């Protein structure tokens, strides 16, 4: 599992991650993924400013966004590819690895590729 690395200093950190090798039924479970969004936000110490917006998609995947204080966490699943795409944007002072770790522990992907960039 690759850790998200911190880029040069900026106002925000943007982490993108591909979690591969996640079983398709897990990636179709909108309710379970909603719970993971909330758990990840809590683990990183974010305040949630609204309920997650979650959509089940025609391809069997799930798309979701959770708006947080000054940031967001989004995900998109591709069950046929056993893939979850994760996007986390937050103030640079936050430890986004804690949020990513929630997905890693609960989904147990075979591989995680992640990248962190400084923004703003």
C-alpha positions in Angstrom: 0.0 0.0 0.0 1.5 3.3 -1.0 1.2 6.2 1.4 0.0 9.6 0.3 3.0 11.9 0.2 2.9 15.6 1.1 3.7 18.0 -1.6 5.2 21.5 -1.4 3.4 23.9 0.9 0.0 25.4 -0.2 -3.3 26.2 1.3 -4.8 22.8 0.5 -3.7 19.3 0.0 -5.4 17.2 -2.7 -5.1 13.4 -2.5 -6.3 11.2 -5.2 -6.2 7.4 -4.8 -7.0 4.3 -6.8 -8.0 1.3 -4.6 -7.9 -1.8 -6.8 -8.9 -5.4 -6.0 -12.0 -4.5 -4.0 -14.8 -7.0 -4.4 -17.5 -5.9 -6.8 -20.4 -6.4 -4.3 -18.7 -4.0 -1.9 -18.3 -1.4 -4.6 -22.1 -1.6 -5.4 -23.1 -1.1 -1.7 -24.1 2.6 -1.6 -25.1 2.4 2.0 -21.8 0.9 3.1 -19.8 3.4 1.1 -21.8 6.3 2.6 -20.8 5.0 6.0 -17.1 4.9 4.9 -17.3 8.5 3.7 -18.5 9.6 7.2 -16.0 7.4 9.0 -13.1 8.8 6.9 -14.2 12.4 7.6 -14.5 11.7 11.3 -11.1 10.0 11.4 -9.4 13.0 9.9 -11.3 15.4 12.3 -13.5 17.1 9.8 -16.9 18.7 10.4 -19.5 17.4 8.1 -21.7 20.2 6.7 -24.4 18.1 5.1 -25.5 14.6 4.3 -23.5 12.7 1.6 -24.9 12.9 -1.9 -24.9 9.4 -3.2 -26.0 8.0 -6.5 -26.3 4.4 -7.8 -25.2 4.5 -11.4 -26.5 2.5 -14.4 -23.2 0.6 -14.6 -23.7 -0.7 -11.1 -21.2 1.7 -9.6 -21.7 4.3 -7.0 -20.8 8.0 -7.1 -20.7 10.0 -3.9 -19.6 13.3 -2.4 -19.4 14.5 1.2 -19.0 18.2 1.7 -16.9 19.1 4.7 -15.7 22.3 6.4 -13.6 23.9 3.6 -13.2 20.7 1.7 -14.7 17.5 0.3 -14.3 13.7 -0.1 -15.6 12.1 -3.3 -15.6 8.6 -4.6 -16.6 6.7 -7.7 -16.7 3.0 -8.0 -16.2 0.7 -11.0 -17.3 -2.7 -9.8 -16.5 -4.5 -13.0 -12.9 -3.4 -12.6 -12.8 -3.9 -8.8 -11.8 -0.2 -8.5 -12.6 2.7 -6.2 -11.5 6.2 -7.2 -11.1 8.5 -4.2 -10.6 12.2 -4.1 -9.9 14.2 -0.9 -9.4 17.9 -0.8 -8.7 19.6 2.6 -6.7 22.4 4.2 -3.0 21.5 4.2 -3.0 21.5 8.0 -5.1 18.2 8.0 -3.7 14.7 7.9 -5.5 13.2 4.9 -3.8 9.9 5.4 -6.1 9.2 8.3 -9.1 9.4 5.9 -7.4 7.3 3.3 -6.5 4.7 6.0 -10.2 4.2 6.8 -10.9 3.1 3.2 -7.8 1.0 3.2 -8.7 -0.9 6.4 -12.4 -1.4 5.6 -12.1 -2.3 1.9 -8.8 -4.2 2.1 -7.8 -3.5 -1.5 -5.1 -5.5 -3.2 -3.3 -2.3 -4.2 -3.5 1.4 -3.4 -1.9 4.0 -5.7 -2.1 7.5 -4.2 -0.7 10.9 -4.9 -0.9 14.2 -2.9 -0.6 17.6 -4.4 -0.3 21.0 -2.9 -3.1 23.4 -4.1 -3.7 27.1 -3.7 
